[in-house]
Amino acid sequence: MIRLKDVEMEYENGTKAIKGITLTIEDGAFVFLVGPSGSGKSTIITLLTGGVEPCAGRLLFPGFSVTTLSDKNITFE
């Protein structure tokens, strides 16, 4: 299971990309992220893959925290 709880993301230029997102994705679920341009889809993916840390809220994964992974343990392909 993956959980986002009250996640917020604001970029250095002041752009507020995500405002208080709470989301649960159950094990085995197949999920689509859809929405208009600028709605935060890419930001959510970047948060989930450890590319950026949220300004507020928590990302919860069973057994580990994406915010404590070292760069060598994060793979971008």
C-alpha positions in Angstrom: 0.0 0.0 0.0 1.1 3.6 -0.7 -0.3 6.5 1.2 0.0 10.2 0.8 -1.3 12.1 3.8 -2.0 15.9 3.6 0.9 16.3 1.1 1.8 19.7 -0.2 4.4 20.8 -2.7 5.5 24.3 -3.5 8.4 24.8 -5.9 11.2 27.3 -5.3 9.6 29.8 -7.7 6.5 29.9 -5.5 4.3 27.7 -7.7 2.0 25.6 -5.5 1.8 22.3 -7.3 -0.1 20.2 -4.7 -2.3 21.4 -1.9 -3.2 18.9 0.8 -3.5 15.7 -1.2 -4.5 12.5 0.7 -4.4 9.3 -1.3 -4.3 5.6 -0.6 -3.3 3.1 -3.3 -3.9 -0.5 -2.2 -1.6 -3.4 -3.0 -2.3 -4.7 -6.5 -4.3 -1.7 -7.6 -3.9 -0.3 -11.1 -4.0 3.5 -11.0 -4.2 6.2 -13.6 -3.3 9.8 -12.9 -5.4 12.1 -15.1 -6.2 15.8 -15.1 -5.5 19.0 -16.9 -2.1 20.5 -17.5 -0.8 21.9 -14.2 -2.9 19.8 -11.9 0.1 18.1 -10.2 0.3 14.7 -12.0 4.0 14.9 -12.7 4.7 16.3 -9.2 2.9 13.3 -7.6 5.1 10.9 -9.6 8.2 12.8 -8.8 7.3 12.7 -5.1 6.6 9.0 -5.2 10.0 8.3 -6.9 11.9 10.4 -4.4 12.9 13.1 -6.9 11.6 15.8 -4.5 10.5 15.9 -0.9 7.1 17.3 0.0 6.9 20.7 1.8 4.3 19.3 4.1 2.5 16.0 4.8 3.8 12.4 4.6 4.5 9.7 2.0 4.0 6.3 3.6 5.3 3.0 2.1 5.2 -0.3 4.1 8.7 -0.9 5.4 10.5 2.3 4.4 10.3 6.0 3.9 11.1 7.4 0.5 12.5 10.6 2.2 15.2 8.5 4.0 16.4 6.6 0.9 19.9 7.5 -0.2 20.4 8.6 -3.8 22.1 5.3 -4.7 18.9 3.4 -3.8 16.8 5.5 -6.1 16.8 4.5 -9.7 15.5 6.7 -12.5 15.2 5.1 -15.9 
